């Protein structure tokens, strides 16, 4: 998954993508704990995808926030 693909999605789709990835990460962690996962690099890929989604969510929220927060106290 590319960051450019994520930037095309709206906030609701990004939130759903994040929850799906977090569930996938949990499942992979359980598979590692029970020694059922042979390809452990999947966990690294999911973790990085989670970071990408969270980064894009932060970018979108920063873009939608007011530009000048320094004047508000």
MOPAC internal coordinates of N, CA, C and O (Angstrom, degrees):
PM7 1SCF
backbone

  N    0.0000 0     0.00 0     0.00 0    0    0    0
  C    1.4475 1     0.00 0     0.00 0    1    0    0
  C    1.5241 1   108.27 1     0.00 0    2    1    0
  O    1.2310 1   121.09 1   -48.06 1    3    2    1
  N    1.3172 1   115.52 1   131.94 1    3    2    1
  C    1.4564 1   121.65 1  -179.57 1    5    3    2
  C    1.5229 1   110.27 1   -98.63 1    6    5    3
  O    1.2310 1   121.07 1   -24.57 1    7    6    5
  N    1.3070 1   115.56 1   155.43 1    7    6    5
  C    1.4561 1   120.21 1   175.88 1    9    7    6
  C    1.5231 1   110.47 1   -66.26 1   10    9    7
  O    1.2310 1   120.26 1   148.41 1   11   10    9
  N    1.3214 1   117.10 1   -31.59 1   11   10    9
  C    1.4661 1   119.80 1   179.05 1   13   11   10
  C    1.5220 1   110.94 1   -66.16 1   14   13   11
  O    1.2310 1   119.82 1   144.60 1   15   14   13
  N    1.3298 1   117.96 1   -35.40 1   15   14   13
  C    1.4615 1   121.29 1   175.12 1   17   15   14
  C    1.5202 1   110.71 1   -65.07 1   18   17   15
  O    1.2310 1   120.81 1   141.82 1   19   18   17
  N    1.3195 1   116.07 1   -38.18 1   19   18   17
  C    1.4646 1   120.59 1  -178.56 1   21   19   18
  C    1.5250 1   111.41 1   -71.03 1   22   21   19
  O    1.2310 1   120.13 1   146.14 1   23   22   21
  N    1.3226 1   117.36 1   -33.86 1   23   22   21
  C    1.4634 1   120.41 1  -178.78 1   25   23   22
  C    1.5254 1   111.99 1   -67.83 1   26   25   23
  O    1.2310 1   120.29 1   159.42 1   27   26   25
  N    1.3315 1   117.04 1   -20.58 1   27   26   25
  C    1.4549 1   120.89 1   178.34 1   29   27   26
  C    1.5270 1   112.38 1   -78.27 1   30   29   27
  O    1.2310 1   119.98 1   164.64 1   31   30   29
  N    1.3279 1   117.65 1   -15.36 1   31   30   29
  C    1.4642 1   121.66 1  -177.10 1   33   31   30
  C    1.5262 1   110.77 1   -87.27 1   34   33   31
  O    1.2310 1   121.02 1   -22.32 1   35   34   33
  N    1.3368 1   115.66 1   157.68 1   35   34   33
  C    1.4603 1   119.78 1   176.85 1   37   35   34
  C    1.5303 1   109.30 1   -87.57 1   38   37   35
  O    1.2310 1   120.64 1    -1.93 1   39   38   37
  N    1.3249 1   116.39 1   178.07 1   39   38   37
  C    1.4616 1   121.87 1  -174.38 1   41   39   38
  C    1.5310 1   111.89 1   -63.73 1   42   41   39
  O    1.2310 1   120.23 1   140.80 1   43   42   41
  N    1.3208 1   117.17 1   -39.20 1   43   42   41
  C    1.4628 1   120.01 1  -179.49 1   45   43   42
  C    1.5264 1   111.40 1   -65.47 1   46   45   43
  O    1.2310 1   120.67 1   138.91 1   47   46   45
  N    1.3301 1   116.33 1   -41.09 1   47   46   45
  C    1.4639 1   120.63 1   178.98 1   49   47   46
  C    1.5270 1   110.71 1   -67.04 1   50   49   47
  O    1.2310 1   120.65 1   143.50 1   51   50   49
  N    1.3288 1   116.36 1   -36.50 1   51   50   49
  C    1.4712 1   119.59 1   177.46 1   53   51   50
  C    1.5266 1   110.70 1   -66.40 1   54   53   51
  O    1.2310 1   120.60 1   140.06 1   55   54   53
  N    1.3216 1   116.47 1   -39.94 1   55   54   53
  C    1.4607 1   119.68 1   178.30 1   57   55   54
  C    1.5167 1   111.47 1   -63.85 1   58   57   55
  O    1.2310 1   120.39 1   138.86 1   59   58   57
  N    1.3225 1   116.85 1   -41.14 1   59   58   57
  C    1.4627 1   120.45 1   178.16 1   61   59   58
  C    1.5204 1   110.60 1   -66.09 1   62   61   59
  O    1.2310 1   120.63 1   139.22 1   63   62   61
  N    1.3141 1   116.40 1   -40.78 1   63   62   61
  C    1.4673 1   120.93 1   178.40 1   65   63   62
  C    1.5322 1   110.02 1   -61.17 1   66   65   63
  O    1.2310 1   120.61 1   138.52 1   67   66   65
  N    1.3345 1   116.44 1   -41.48 1   67   66   65
  C    1.4634 1   120.72 1   179.79 1   69   67   66
  C    1.5231 1   111.13 1   -63.97 1   70   69   67
  O    1.2310 1   120.00 1   135.00 1   71   70   69
  N    1.3271 1   117.60 1   -45.00 1   71   70   69
  C    1.4638 1   119.59 1   179.84 1   73   71   70
  C    1.5281 1   110.88 1   -65.06 1   74   73   71
  O    1.2310 1   120.02 1   141.79 1   75   74   73
  N    1.3266 1   117.57 1   -38.21 1   75   74   73
  C    1.4650 1   120.04 1   177.36 1   77   75   74
  C    1.5231 1   111.41 1   -63.19 1   78   77   75
  O    1.2310 1   120.79 1   138.18 1   79   78   77
  N    1.3230 1   116.10 1   -41.82 1   79   78   77
  C    1.4687 1   119.71 1   179.67 1   81   79   78
  C    1.5230 1   111.72 1   -68.06 1   82   81   79
  O    1.2310 1   120.25 1   142.32 1   83   82   81
  N    1.3301 1   117.14 1   -37.68 1   83   82   81
  C    1.4620 1   119.84 1   178.50 1   85   83   82
  C    1.5300 1   110.61 1   -66.15 1   86   85   83
  O    1.2310 1   120.19 1   142.13 1   87   86   85
  N    1.3285 1   117.24 1   -37.87 1   87   86   85
  C    1.4671 1   120.37 1   176.26 1   89   87   86
  C    1.5209 1   110.38 1   -66.19 1   90   89   87
  O    1.2310 1   120.49 1   139.99 1   91   90   89
  N    1.3246 1   116.67 1   -40.01 1   91   90   89
  C    1.4614 1   120.46 1   178.09 1   93   91   90
  C    1.5264 1   110.54 1   -64.14 1   94   93   91
  O    1.2310 1   120.41 1   140.25 1   95   94   93
  N    1.3265 1   116.83 1   -39.75 1   95   94   93
  C    1.4640 1   120.82 1   178.70 1   97   95   94
  C    1.5252 1   110.13 1   -63.62 1   98   97   95
  O    1.2310 1   120.46 1   137.65 1   99   98   97
  N    1.3123 1   116.73 1   -42.35 1   99   98   97
  C    1.4614 1   120.18 1   178.84 1  101   99   98
  C    1.5300 1   110.28 1   -61.97 1  102  101   99
  O    1.2310 1   120.73 1   135.26 1  103  102  101
  N    1.3255 1   116.20 1   -44.74 1  103  102  101
  C    1.4584 1   119.80 1   178.88 1  105  103  102
  C    1.5143 1   112.24 1   -61.05 1  106  105  103
  O    1.2310 1   120.51 1   138.68 1  107  106  105
  N    1.3178 1   116.63 1   -41.32 1  107  106  105
  C    1.4692 1   120.12 1   178.51 1  109  107  106
  C    1.5234 1   111.42 1   -66.14 1  110  109  107
  O    1.2310 1   120.54 1   141.18 1  111  110  109
  N    1.3268 1   116.57 1   -38.82 1  111  110  109
  C    1.4727 1   119.21 1   177.60 1  113  111  110
  C    1.5229 1   110.97 1   -63.46 1  114  113  111
  O    1.2310 1   120.46 1   141.43 1  115  114  113
  N    1.3256 1   116.73 1   -38.57 1  115  114  113
  C    1.4626 1   119.78 1   178.13 1  117  115  114
  C    1.5290 1   111.00 1   -67.85 1  118  117  115
  O    1.2310 1   120.45 1   142.84 1  119  118  117
  N    1.3279 1   116.74 1   -37.16 1  119  118  117
  C    1.4624 1   120.10 1   177.79 1  121  119  118
  C    1.5249 1   111.16 1   -66.28 1  122  121  119
  O    1.2310 1   120.46 1   143.43 1  123  122  121
  N    1.3197 1   116.72 1   -36.57 1  123  122  121
  C    1.4677 1   119.86 1   177.02 1  125  123  122
  C    1.5236 1   109.63 1   -67.03 1  126  125  123
  O    1.2310 1   120.24 1   138.33 1  127  126  125
  N    1.3201 1   117.15 1   -41.67 1  127  126  125
  C    1.4599 1   120.79 1  -178.41 1  129  127  126
  C    1.5264 1   111.78 1   -64.66 1  130  129  127
  O    1.2310 1   120.42 1   145.61 1  131  130  129
  N    1.3235 1   116.80 1   -34.39 1  131  130  129
  C    1.4639 1   120.20 1   179.79 1  133  131  130
  C    1.5206 1   112.15 1   -94.61 1  134  133  131
  O    1.2310 1   120.56 1  -172.56 1  135  134  133
  N    1.3189 1   116.54 1     7.44 1  135  134  133
  C    1.4635 1   124.63 1   177.79 1  137  135  134
  C    1.5240 1   112.28 1    58.35 1  138  137  135
  O    1.2310 1   120.67 1  -140.37 1  139  138  137
  N    1.3382 1   116.33 1    39.63 1  139  138  137
  C    1.4561 1   121.52 1   177.18 1  141  139  138
  C    1.5258 1   111.87 1  -102.35 1  142  141  139
  O    1.2310 1   120.15 1   169.76 1  143  142  141
  N    1.3282 1   117.31 1   -10.24 1  143  142  141
  C    1.4570 1   120.70 1  -176.60 1  145  143  142
  C    1.5232 1   109.43 1   -97.99 1  146  145  143
  O    1.2310 1   120.96 1   -60.11 1  147  146  145
  N    1.3208 1   115.78 1   119.89 1  147  146  145
  C    1.4648 1   119.02 1  -179.84 1  149  147  146
  C    1.5240 1   111.57 1   -92.02 1  150  149  147
  O    1.2310 1   120.18 1   148.44 1  151  150  149
  N    1.3363 1   117.25 1   -31.56 1  151  150  149
  C    1.4596 1   121.17 1  -178.83 1  153  151  150
  C    1.5362 1   108.66 1  -102.35 1  154  153  151
  O    1.2310 1   120.75 1   -89.12 1  155  154  153
  N    1.3119 1   116.17 1    90.88 1  155  154  153
  C    1.4639 1   120.29 1  -175.63 1  157  155  154
  C    1.5232 1   113.33 1   -75.06 1  158  157  155
  O    1.2310 1   120.02 1   170.33 1  159  158  157
  N    1.3231 1   117.56 1    -9.67 1  159  158  157
  C    1.4589 1   119.68 1   178.97 1  161  159  158
  C    1.5287 1   111.55 1   -70.54 1  162  161  159
  O    1.2310 1   119.98 1   164.07 1  163  162  161
  N    1.3251 1   117.64 1   -15.93 1  163  162  161
  C    1.4603 1   121.11 1   176.94 1  165  163  162
  C    1.5230 1   110.66 1   -60.97 1  166  165  163
  O    1.2310 1   120.28 1   143.07 1  167  166  165
  N    1.3150 1   117.07 1   -36.93 1  167  166  165
  C    1.4604 1   121.04 1  -179.40 1  169  167  166
  C    1.5307 1   110.44 1   -63.24 1  170  169  167
  O    1.2310 1   120.15 1   139.51 1  171  170  169
  N    1.3150 1   117.31 1   -40.49 1  171  170  169
  C    1.4620 1   121.80 1   178.46 1  173  171  170
  C    1.5237 1   110.75 1   -64.19 1  174  173  171
  O    1.2310 1   120.28 1   138.98 1  175  174  173
  N    1.3301 1   117.07 1   -41.02 1  175  174  173
  C    1.4603 1   121.06 1   179.89 1  177  175  174
  C    1.5201 1   111.13 1   -65.13 1  178  177  175
  O    1.2310 1   120.42 1   137.41 1  179  178  177
  N    1.3241 1   116.81 1   -42.59 1  179  178  177
  C    1.4653 1   120.71 1  -179.92 1  181  179  178
  C    1.5202 1   110.12 1   -67.13 1  182  181  179
  O    1.2310 1   120.42 1   139.91 1  183  182  181
  N    1.3206 1   116.81 1   -40.09 1  183  182  181
  C    1.4665 1   120.18 1   179.30 1  185  183  182
  C    1.5241 1   111.27 1   -62.17 1  186  185  183
  O    1.2310 1   120.47 1   139.82 1  187  186  185
  N    1.3137 1   116.70 1   -40.18 1  187  186  185
  C    1.4657 1   120.24 1   178.67 1  189  187  186
  C    1.5288 1   111.64 1   -71.20 1  190  189  187
  O    1.2310 1   120.31 1   144.97 1  191  190  189
  N    1.3299 1   117.01 1   -35.03 1  191  190  189
  C    1.4645 1   119.79 1   175.50 1  193  191  190
  C    1.5267 1   110.89 1   -64.22 1  194  193  191
  O    1.2310 1   120.45 1   141.31 1  195  194  193
  N    1.3228 1   116.74 1   -38.69 1  195  194  193
  C    1.4744 1   121.05 1   176.64 1  197  195  194
  C    1.5205 1   109.48 1   -61.30 1  198  197  195
  O    1.2310 1   120.52 1   136.37 1  199  198  197
  N    1.3169 1   116.61 1   -43.63 1  199  198  197
  C    1.4686 1   120.74 1   178.94 1  201  199  198
  C    1.5220 1   111.04 1   -63.07 1  202  201  199
  O    1.2310 1   120.18 1   140.44 1  203  202  201
  N    1.3346 1   117.25 1   -39.56 1  203  202  201
  C    1.4651 1   120.49 1   178.16 1  205  203  202
  C    1.5262 1   111.17 1   -62.83 1  206  205  203
  O    1.2310 1   120.72 1   134.59 1  207  206  205
  N    1.3291 1   116.23 1   -45.41 1  207  206  205
  C    1.4666 1   120.00 1  -179.13 1  209  207  206
  C    1.5189 1   110.18 1   -63.56 1  210  209  207
  O    1.2310 1   120.24 1   135.48 1  211  210  209
  N    1.3245 1   117.15 1   -44.52 1  211  210  209
  C    1.4692 1   119.96 1   179.72 1  213  211  210
  C    1.5242 1   111.22 1   -63.99 1  214  213  211
  O    1.2310 1   119.68 1   143.93 1  215  214  213
  N    1.3219 1   118.22 1   -36.07 1  215  214  213
  C    1.4596 1   121.76 1   177.73 1  217  215  214
  C    1.5214 1   110.69 1   -64.50 1  218  217  215
  O    1.2310 1   120.36 1   135.45 1  219  218  217
  N    1.3231 1   116.92 1   -44.55 1  219  218  217
  C    1.4631 1   120.37 1  -179.71 1  221  219  218
  C    1.5274 1   110.26 1   -67.08 1  222  221  219
  O    1.2310 1   119.87 1   141.64 1  223  222  221
  N    1.3303 1   117.85 1   -38.36 1  223  222  221
  C    1.4689 1   120.87 1   176.79 1  225  223  222
  C    1.5273 1   109.95 1   -60.87 1  226  225  223
  O    1.2310 1   120.26 1   138.10 1  227  226  225
  N    1.3256 1   117.11 1   -41.90 1  227  226  225
  C    1.4612 1   121.33 1   178.19 1  229  227  226
  C    1.5221 1   111.01 1   -65.05 1  230  229  227
  O    1.2310 1   120.17 1   138.86 1  231  230  229
  N    1.3175 1   117.28 1   -41.14 1  231  230  229
  C    1.4630 1   121.00 1   178.22 1  233  231  230
  C    1.5256 1   111.23 1   -62.79 1  234  233  231
  O    1.2310 1   120.73 1   137.00 1  235  234  233
  N    1.3195 1   116.22 1   -43.00 1  235  234  233
  C    1.4671 1   120.36 1  -179.32 1  237  235  234
  C    1.5224 1   110.68 1   -65.90 1  238  237  235
  O    1.2310 1   120.32 1   137.65 1  239  238  237
  N    1.3267 1   116.99 1   -42.35 1  239  238  237
  C    1.4634 1   119.61 1  -179.70 1  241  239  238
  C    1.5259 1   111.28 1   -69.06 1  242  241  239
  O    1.2310 1   119.98 1   146.20 1  243  242  241
  N    1.3313 1   117.64 1   -33.80 1  243  242  241
  C    1.4636 1   120.30 1   177.49 1  245  243  242
  C    1.5294 1   110.99 1   -69.98 1  246  245  243
  O    1.2310 1   120.77 1   145.69 1  247  246  245
  N    1.3253 1   116.13 1   -34.31 1  247  246  245
  C    1.4586 1   120.16 1   179.73 1  249  247  246
  C    1.5324 1   110.34 1   -70.47 1  250  249  247
  O    1.2310 1   120.43 1   145.01 1  251  250  249
  N    1.3188 1   116.78 1   -34.99 1  251  250  249
  C    1.4711 1   120.77 1  -178.39 1  253  251  250
  C    1.5137 1   112.84 1   -83.94 1  254  253  251
  O    1.2310 1   119.88 1   165.41 1  255  254  253
  N    1.3347 1   117.83 1   -14.59 1  255  254  253
  C    1.4674 1   121.17 1  -179.93 1  257  255  254
  C    1.5267 1   109.49 1   -78.11 1  258  257  255
  O    1.2310 1   120.40 1   -22.18 1  259  258  257
  N    1.3386 1   116.84 1   157.82 1  259  258  257
  C    1.4690 1   119.28 1   176.32 1  261  259  258
  C    1.5382 1   110.40 1   -61.47 1  262  261  259
  O    1.2310 1   120.97 1   -37.58 1  263  262  261
  N    1.3073 1   115.74 1   142.42 1  263  262  261
  C    1.4572 1   121.38 1  -175.46 1  265  263  262
  C    1.5194 1   112.13 1   -70.53 1  266  265  263
  O    1.2310 1   120.30 1   144.30 1  267  266  265
  N    1.3303 1   117.03 1   -35.70 1  267  266  265
  C    1.4614 1   120.36 1  -174.23 1  269  267  266
  C    1.5266 1   109.73 1  -109.43 1  270  269  267
  O    1.2310 1   120.94 1   -84.33 1  271  270  269
  N    1.3231 1   115.80 1    95.67 1  271  270  269
  C    1.4668 1   119.79 1   175.90 1  273  271  270
  C    1.5322 1   110.47 1   -97.53 1  274  273  271
  O    1.2310 1   119.87 1   172.83 1  275  274  273
  N    1.3232 1   117.84 1    -7.17 1  275  274  273
  C    1.4602 1   121.37 1  -177.29 1  277  275  274
  C    1.5269 1   110.60 1   -67.71 1  278  277  275
  O    1.2310 1   119.89 1   148.19 1  279  278  277
  N    1.3165 1   117.81 1   -31.81 1  279  278  277
  C    1.4545 1   121.55 1  -178.78 1  281  279  278
  C    1.5167 1   113.86 1   -74.65 1  282  281  279
  O    1.2310 1   120.79 1   162.18 1  283  282  281
  N    1.3220 1   116.09 1   -17.82 1  283  282  281
  C    1.4745 1   120.15 1  -179.37 1  285  283  282
  C    1.5151 1   109.74 1   -92.21 1  286  285  283
  O    1.2310 1   121.36 1   -54.76 1  287  286  285
  N    1.3430 1   115.00 1   125.24 1  287  286  285
  C    1.4653 1   118.46 1   178.25 1  289  287  286
  C    1.4844 1   110.80 1  -139.57 1  290  289  287
  O    1.2310 1   120.10 1   180.00 1  291  290  289

